[in-house]
Amino acid sequence: MIAPEKGSECIIVDPGMDAVDGVRQVIGDNRLRPVAVLLTHGHLDHTWSVVPIAQGYGIPAFIHSNDDYMLSDPTTALSPDMQHLLRQMSGEELNLEPEDLRPLRNGEQLNLAGIDLDVTHAPGHTPGSVVFTRQPDQDLPPLMFSGDVLFAGSIGRTDLPGGDHNQMMSSLRDVILPQADDMVVLPGHGPQTTIGDERGVNPFLRDVADSPRPPRKGM
């Protein structure tokens, strides 16, 4: 969750499983007013609670159009074993699509809760993965919500349906590596990090940085 200060509007990012009570606790403790849910991608561990949160607060949810199919049928992005397990757990057709669902576009700038966030398409983990970045603000460093594109020391897997290793490598090269070293990264899993730290220790970023850029098609 991100907000300018206590008592202000706020944005909720990737409300996964068992997120509802925690979100409500933070909102109550800080007197926040939710205005939107942002989804970095469509996997259900990032979207499980989007319906009760978005509709409970009467706010829209945003996702890239390449991933919105995962909300209406979350099993499409799972392995066969996980599809079977999910059907057993839910006991019924699972639909995570909120009533007010809005598409995200590459290069779009969102102004929500008084915060400017840039949307950048970064496919590979899923077809519609995006990262949200906020530029430096007075004494605050730049900030990135990286979803499962970039973790501290690693990256998101690309072997699930919709994943693409070559696209992930392109996203790391074209979206992640050009960012400033002091950009704080809040990943979808694990501890926060910075672009500078990952540039030095993340083996995937080092491989991409050391590899030649592939030739453009038609050249």
VENZI-V729753 format. One record per residue. N is the residue number from 0. RES is the residue in three letters. PSI is psi in radians with two decimals (NA if undefined). NEAR is the number of other C-alpha atoms within 10 Angstrom. D_CENTER is the distance of its C-alpha to the mean C-alpha in Angstrom with 2 decimals. Layout:
n-><N N>
res-><RES RES>
psi-><PSI PSI>
near-><NEAR NEAR>
d_center-><D_CENTER D_CENTER>
This chain:
n-><0 1 2 3 4 5 6 7 8 9 10 11 12 13 14 15 16 17 18 19 20 21 22 23 24 25 26 27 28 29 30 31 32 33 34 35 36 37 38 39 40 41 42 43 44 45 46 47 48 49 50 51 52 53 54 55 56 57 58 59 60 61 62 63 64 65 66 67 68 69 70 71 72 73 74 75 76 77 78 79 80 81 82 83 84 85 86 87 88 89 90 91 92 93 94 95 96 97 98 99 100 101 102 103 104 105 106 107 108 109 110 111 112 113 114 115 116 117 118 119 120 121 122 123 124 125 126 127 128 129 130 131 132 133 134 135 136 137 138 139 140 141 142 143 144 145 146 147 148 149 150 151 152 153 154 155 156 157 158 159 160 161 162 163 164 165 166 167 168 169 170 171 172 173 174 175 176 177 178 179 180 181 182 183 184 185 186 187 188 189 190 191 192 193 194 195 196 197 198 199 200 201 202 203 204 205 206 207 208 209 210 211 212 213 214 215 216 217 218>
res-><MET ILE ALA PRO GLU LYS GLY SER GLU CYS ILE ILE VAL ASP PRO GLY MET ASP ALA VAL ASP GLY VAL ARG GLN VAL ILE GLY ASP ASN ARG LEU ARG PRO VAL ALA VAL LEU LEU THR HIS GLY HIS LEU ASP HIS THR TRP SER VAL VAL PRO ILE ALA GLN GLY TYR GLY ILE PRO ALA PHE ILE HIS SER ASN ASP ASP TYR MET LEU SER ASP PRO THR THR ALA LEU SER PRO ASP MET GLN HIS LEU LEU ARG GLN MET SER GLY GLU GLU LEU ASN LEU GLU PRO GLU ASP LEU ARG PRO LEU ARG ASN GLY GLU GLN LEU ASN LEU ALA GLY ILE ASP LEU ASP VAL THR HIS ALA PRO GLY HIS THR PRO GLY SER VAL VAL PHE THR ARG GLN PRO ASP GLN ASP LEU PRO PRO LEU MET PHE SER GLY ASP VAL LEU PHE ALA GLY SER ILE GLY ARG THR ASP LEU PRO GLY GLY ASP HIS ASN GLN MET MET SER SER LEU ARG ASP VAL ILE LEU PRO GLN ALA ASP ASP MET VAL VAL LEU PRO GLY HIS GLY PRO GLN THR THR ILE GLY ASP GLU ARG GLY VAL ASN PRO PHE LEU ARG ASP VAL ALA ASP SER PRO ARG PRO PRO ARG LYS GLY MET>
psi-><2.53 2.36 2.63 -0.61 3.00 2.53 0.18 -3.13 2.81 2.85 2.45 2.23 2.21 1.12 1.80 -2.68 2.46 0.51 -0.35 -0.88 -0.71 -0.72 -0.80 -0.65 -0.81 -0.73 -0.80 -0.78 -0.54 0.13 0.81 2.77 1.78 2.46 -0.30 2.70 2.22 2.32 2.13 -0.46 -3.13 0.03 2.48 -0.35 -0.11 -0.14 -0.05 -0.66 0.23 -0.65 -0.93 -0.54 -0.89 -0.81 -0.48 -0.59 0.00 0.75 2.75 2.79 2.52 2.36 2.63 2.50 -0.38 -0.23 -0.03 -0.37 -0.44 -0.34 -0.71 -0.47 1.48 -0.35 -0.30 -0.40 0.23 2.76 2.79 -0.71 -0.75 -0.58 -0.80 -0.76 -0.74 -0.73 -0.64 -0.71 -0.78 -0.55 0.04 3.02 2.20 2.21 2.10 0.37 1.99 2.86 -0.70 1.54 2.20 2.49 2.56 2.53 2.50 2.31 -0.04 2.58 2.19 2.42 1.82 2.38 0.52 0.29 2.28 2.15 2.29 2.41 2.17 2.14 2.25 1.22 2.88 -1.02 -0.78 2.88 -0.50 0.39 2.44 2.81 2.54 2.23 2.49 2.27 2.89 2.49 1.79 -1.99 0.02 2.38 2.91 2.73 2.46 2.29 1.87 -0.06 -2.28 0.36 -0.74 2.27 2.96 1.91 0.02 -2.97 2.97 2.68 2.72 0.23 0.01 2.81 2.27 -0.23 2.68 1.96 -0.75 -0.70 -0.67 -0.76 -0.67 -0.69 -0.68 -0.73 -0.77 -0.43 -0.76 -0.93 -0.61 -0.14 2.75 2.56 -0.56 0.08 2.17 2.27 2.17 1.73 2.94 -0.33 2.51 -3.07 2.83 2.80 -2.94 2.79 -0.70 -0.76 -0.77 -0.60 -0.57 -0.53 -0.33 2.01 -0.52 -0.72 -0.65 -0.69 -0.75 -0.73 -0.58 -0.26 2.57 2.58 2.28 2.58 2.61 2.57 2.42 -0.05 NA>
near-><14 13 19 13 11 13 14 15 20 24 19 19 22 25 25 17 13 11 17 17 10 11 16 13 11 12 19 12 11 14 15 20 17 24 17 21 24 23 28 31 33 27 24 21 15 22 25 24 19 28 24 15 24 23 14 10 13 14 17 20 26 20 22 24 17 19 22 22 15 20 24 16 15 23 22 16 20 18 13 13 8 12 15 12 13 17 13 10 9 9 9 9 11 15 14 20 20 20 13 13 18 15 12 23 18 14 10 13 16 15 10 15 17 13 17 15 19 19 21 21 21 28 26 26 28 29 21 23 28 31 26 24 21 20 16 12 11 6 6 11 13 18 21 23 25 24 26 25 29 28 22 19 17 15 22 19 15 18 14 14 15 17 20 17 16 12 17 26 22 17 23 23 19 13 17 21 18 10 15 15 14 15 21 22 25 21 21 22 15 10 11 14 19 20 23 17 15 22 17 11 13 18 14 19 23 16 12 17 15 9 10 8 10 7 7 6 5 4 4>
d_center-><12.24 13.57 17.07 19.88 22.32 23.79 25.08 22.68 20.01 16.47 12.86 11.00 7.25 6.36 10.14 11.11 14.73 17.33 15.17 17.64 20.42 18.49 16.86 20.39 21.93 19.92 20.57 24.21 24.82 23.55 24.82 21.53 21.11 17.73 17.22 13.85 10.82 7.54 5.21 2.12 5.15 8.46 9.54 11.65 10.87 7.69 9.86 13.34 14.26 12.96 16.56 18.57 16.53 16.24 19.79 21.16 20.53 21.14 17.99 15.89 12.44 10.53 8.94 10.01 13.47 13.26 11.19 13.03 15.72 13.83 14.17 17.89 18.42 15.91 18.52 18.18 15.38 17.38 20.39 23.75 24.39 21.17 21.89 25.31 24.21 21.78 24.61 26.95 24.81 24.11 27.54 26.59 24.36 20.84 19.22 15.92 16.32 17.06 20.01 18.40 15.51 14.92 13.71 11.63 13.63 13.41 15.13 14.95 15.31 14.52 16.96 16.14 18.01 19.75 16.74 16.08 12.58 12.46 10.16 10.45 10.24 9.77 11.00 12.44 10.41 10.37 12.18 9.60 6.54 5.85 5.78 7.33 10.68 13.69 17.05 19.72 21.37 24.90 24.80 21.03 19.34 16.44 12.99 9.58 6.19 5.53 3.26 6.42 7.85 9.87 11.50 14.77 17.28 15.37 12.63 11.04 13.87 14.97 17.82 16.46 17.34 15.46 14.69 16.58 17.59 19.13 16.18 14.09 17.03 17.18 13.60 14.50 17.78 16.99 13.69 13.57 17.33 18.49 16.71 19.14 20.07 19.75 16.09 14.63 11.40 9.54 7.88 6.51 10.26 13.37 14.78 13.83 15.37 16.27 16.32 20.07 20.07 17.87 20.06 22.99 22.10 19.19 21.25 18.80 18.58 22.32 23.03 21.23 23.01 26.29 26.16 27.74 25.80 26.57 29.08 28.20 29.36 32.86 33.93>
